[in-house]
């Protein structure tokens, strides 16, 4: 573990501060500005749609300019898009808000690669722990994001406009920290060949399961997290309670990062991912038991821990699916899968919670969790058959 990793972990935390604040406020600002109630989470959806649309561009900029320059470009976009969100809130322009969050998706697509960059900043024997450590930096976002949203809610005459201004400052701070990180030369800078075709890489069972588990696990987490502030408001709970629930949810997402890498190293990737899946099912069961504050709190905390195990595991699994010279296109494809599912879950979140309610939303999440379980079981049986052959 070195200085570069610790600085990257802080940058991850500032990125998650942006994400958590967006989740905490975009649905509520959208609900206030949207022409129809079911459109409330379109600004949340815009963020991930922008990320999906940006994955190809980010892969090319990473290959051409390297990690550092590409990450800095993402942060420039983060500053500009946060200021545009602020203006949209002031002008009460819903579609401008959606557009601004689509633009912000470029930053999202860039920063989603922090976890892969972490593996390159450590020795091969420690890459699981490096990925886990950088993801643990999200604890900064767990504390800062909800408190930033709550503390800046009334900073200006327009609710939450101050939060968008604060996010521009957060991105500037991340730019300053990133300037001190030294990334190793990329394969493009070393004039290494492009490796196998992307189709061949994606047809590998290990890639299929890593992509499916990462995308579906993230999708379920986003489905429930994006709907939580709206569901709690409908249930008559104050925004301060929603901020508390989101804070503990994000703590659950990233606090395990300090030891998830050790667990994967000791017990293996697939068993830890299976535990994460079981925790997600536990979240749904708790959510279905009632709509009091403590039930929202426990359910979202379990959801966060389950996501950490699934997503850290899927990232570690994905590292075995490609060669160094193939990383840009492989990581771009992985992130596109994640963003595509996130876009669907963001739209479904607003539609389901405003038309069908919190209970049916949770019941619906059992389908992608079941598919994730089938994918993990398939790869586990396949690996066992190969070992015994």
N, C-alpha and C positions, 0 to 999 in steps of 0.2 A: 504494500500500500504506500503510495507516494503523494507528493504535493499535488501533482496533476489530477489524481483521482479525487482528492478531497475538494479541490476547486471545482471539478466537474460535478461532484455531488451537490455543492452549493448552487451551481447553475441549474441542476435538476430541480432543486428546491424552489428556486425562483420561477422556473417554468411551471411547476405545479402550483405556485401561488397564483399565477395567471390563470391556469386551468380551473382551480377550485373557485376562484372569484367569479370567473365566467359562469360556471355551473350554478353558483349561489345566486347570481343576480340576473343572468340573461333571460332565464325563464320568467322571472317576475317582471323585469322591464318589458319583455315580450308580451306578457299577459296584459300589461297596462297599455301597450301601444297597438297590439294586433287587432285587425279588423274583426277576427273571429277567435273565440277562445281556444280552439284546437290548434291554432297557429302559434301558441305561446312559446313552444320550444323550437320554433324554426331558427331563432338566433343561435341556439345550442347546436342544432343540426348544421347550420351554416359553417360553424367552426370545424366540424369534422368533414363536411363535404369539401371545404377548402383544403383540408389536409389531404383528402383522397386525391383531389385534382392536382395537388402539388407534389405528390410522391415522385412522379417521373422527372419533374424539373429539379427537385432536390437531389435525386440520384445523379443527374447529369452535372449539377454544380459541385456536388461532393467529389465526383470523379475528376472534374476539370480543375477545380480550385483547391480541393483538399477540405479536411474537416473544419479547420479554424475559420477560413473565409466564409464557407457556407453557413456555419453556425452564426457568424456575425451578421450575415445578410438576413437570416431569420429574425434576429433581434431588432434590426432596423425596421423590418416589416411589423414586428410586435409593437414598437413605439408608434408608428404611423397609424396602425389599425386601432390601437387603443384611443388615440386622439379622435379618430373618425367615429368610433362608438360614442364617445363623449358628446360630439357634435350632434349625432343622431338622437341621443337622449334629450338634448336641449331643444332640438327642432321638432321633437316628437314624430320623427320619420321612421316608421317601422321597417320599411324596405331598405333604407340606408343602413339601419342597424344590422339587418341580415347580411347586406353586402359587406359591411365592415368585418363581420365575423368570418365570412368566407375568405376575405383577404388575410385575416389573422391565421387562417388555417395553414398558410405557408410556414409560419413560425412553429405551429404544431407539428407539421411534417418534419421540419428540421430537428426540433428538440426531441422527437421520438427516437432519434438515432443516438442520443447521448448514451443509452444503455449499451449499444453496440460499440461505441467508441471507448467505453470503459474497459471492455475486454482487450482492447489494443494497448491500453496504458499499463497493463500488468503482465507479468510472466504467464505463460500458458497454464501452468499448474494452479494459478490463482484467479483465472478469469471468472469462474462462478462467483467467487467472493467479490471480485471487482464489480461485476454487474449488480450484485446484491447491494453492495455498499453505495454505489451511485444512485440506485433506486431508493435507498434509505434516505438520501438527501431530500426526498419528497416530504419528509417530516416538517421541513421548513414551510412548505406549502400548506401542510395540515394545520399548522398553528397560525401562519400569517394570512392565508386565504380567507377563511371565514371571519377572522377578526378585522381584516382589512375591509371586507364587504360591510360588516356591521358598523365599524368605526367611521367609514366614509359615506355611509348611506345618506346622512343629512348634512354632508359637508357643504353642499351647494343647495340652491333652491330646487333643483331638479333631483329627485331621488336617484341615487347610485351614479350620477354623473361624476362625482368626485372619485368613485372607485376606479372608473376608467382612467382618470388622470393619474391616479396612484400607480396603476399598472404600467403606464408609460415610464414612470420613474423606476419601477422594478426592472423593466427591460434594460434601461440604461445602466443600472447597477450590474446586471448580468453581463452586459457588454464589457464593462470595465474588468470584471473578474476573468472573463474568457480570454482577455488579452494576455494574461499571465500563464495560460495553459499551453504546454508544448505537446503537439500531437506528432506521432511518428509519421514518416512519409507514407503516402497512400500507394497502393499498387500502381495507380496511373502515373504517379511521379517517378516510380521505379521502372516505368516502361514494361510492365508485366502484361502478358497477353490477357484477353478478356475471359478466358476459361470456357467452360461448357455453355451451350445455349441455355437461356432462361427456362425454356420448356422442359429440358432434361433435368434441370435442378428441381423444378417444381413438381415433377412426377415422382420424386423420391418419397417413400412412405414417411420418413422422418420429417421431411419438409411439410407434407400434407397435414400431419398431426400437429406440428408446431404452429402452422398457420391457422388451422381450425381451432385449436385450443386457445391460442392467443386472441384471435378475432372474436370467437363466441364468448369467451370469458370476459373480455373487455366490453363486448356488446351488452351482456347481461348487467354488468356493473354500471354501465352508462344508462341503460334502460331504467334501472331503479334509482340511481343517484339523481339523474336529471329530473325525475318526477317527484322526488322527495320534498323539495321546498314547496311545490304547488300542492301536493297532497296534504302537507302539514298545514298550509294556509287554509285549505278547504275544511280541514278538521278543527279549525279555530285556534291553532297554536301560533304564537307570535314568531316573528322572524328571528328573534334572539335564540329561540329553541331550535329553529332550522339551522342556524349557524353553528350551534353546539353539536347537533347531530352530524353535520358535514365535517366539523373539526375532528370528531372521534372516528368518523368513517375514513378520513384521509390518514389519520394516525394508524388505523388498522391497515391501510394500504401500504404504508411505508415503514413503520416501526419494525416489522419483521425483517426488513432488509438487512438489519445488523446480524441476523443469524440464518436467513433462508439459504444463503450460499453454503454455510456449514452443513445444514440439513441435506441439501442436494448432494454435497460431496460425500456425506456419510451414507444416506439411504438410497440415493439415486434420483434421477429427474422425475420419472413417471410416478413413483409412490408419493412424492411431495405434491405433484400436480393433482393426484387423486384426492389427497387431503384437502387441497384447495377447492376442488369440486364439491366435496362433502360439506365444507363450511358454507359454500354458496347455497346449497340445498337447505342447510340450517337457517340461513338468513331468510329464505322464503317462508319457512315454517313459522319463525318468530313473527314475521311481518303479517302473516295470515291470522295470528292469534289476537290481534287488536291494534288500535290506532292511538294508544297513549304515548307520551313522550318516551318512556323507558323502552317501549317496544320498537319504536323507530330507531332509538339509540343503539340497542343491542343488535337489531337486524342489520343496520348499516355498518356497524363495527365488524360483524361477522363477514359481511359482503367485502369489506376492505381487506381483511386478512386472507380470505379465500382468493380474491383477485391477485394479491401479492404472490401467493404460492403458484397459482396458475400461470401468471404472466412472467414471473422470474423463471419458472420452469420451462415455459415455451420459448423464451429468449435463449436459455442455455441449450435447449434441444436444437434450436435453429442454428446455433453456432457449429453444429456437427454436419450440417447439410450443404455447406458450400466451402469453397477454397478461398484463400485471401484475395486472389485476383477477381473473384466473383462477388465480392461482398456488396458492392454498390447496387447491382441489379437485384441480387437476392434480398437484400434488406429493403429495397424499394418495393419489391413484390410483397414481402411480409407486411410492410406498413400499409400498402394499398388494401390488402385483405382486412386489416384491422379497421382502417378508416371507412371502408365500404360498409362493414357491419355496424360501425358506430353511427354512420349517417342514417341507416335504417332504424336503429334503436332510438336515436334522438327524435326522429319524426314519430315513431310509434309511441314513445314515452309521452309526448304531449297529447297525441290523439287518444290513447288508451286511458290516461289518468283523468282527462277532462270529459270523456264520453262514457267510459266503462267503469272507471273507479280503480282504487288502489288494489282491491282484492283480485280482480281479474288480471290486472297488470302483473301481479306476482305469480298467479297461476300460469300465465302465458310464458313467463321466464323459465318454467320447468322444461319446455321443449328444447331450447338451445342447450340447457344444462345436460339433458339426456343425450343429445347428439355429441357433446363433448365427452361424456362418459364412454360412449360407444367408440369414439376415435381413440381414446387412451387405451381401452381394452384391446382393440384391434392391434395397435402397435405393440403392446405388451405381449400378446400371444404370438405375434409374428417374431419378435425378438427371441422369445423362448424357443420357438420352433427352429430358428436359425442356429441358436446355441446348441441345441440337441442334435442337429443334423450332422 
